Amino acid sequence: MKKLFLGLLLVLLTLAALAPAQAQCVMCKSQVEAARAERDDYDVAGLNKGIVYMMTVPYILMGAVGFFWYRRTHPKRPTDR
């Protein structure tokens, strides 16, 4: 029961932390649209690279947590040689 509670708490905290990140995407979109209205040759490649960079960090962190969680719950088996 305690593990279930801690797991649900972790999920809720993670979802609460993601709420401000979604608002930033709308702000970026509005800034790009405003810049495009001012200049026709506005290059969004830098913005796109920044978004991809920000997206990779959470996936790397989740992968690391999953890896260490797997290693902790599945101990090494002794080899018979």
Secondary structure, 3 states (H helix, E strand, C coil): CHHHHHHHHHHHHHHHHHHHHHHHHHHHHHHHHHHHHHCCCCCCHHHHHHHHHHHHHHHHHHHHHHHHHHHHHCCCCCCCC
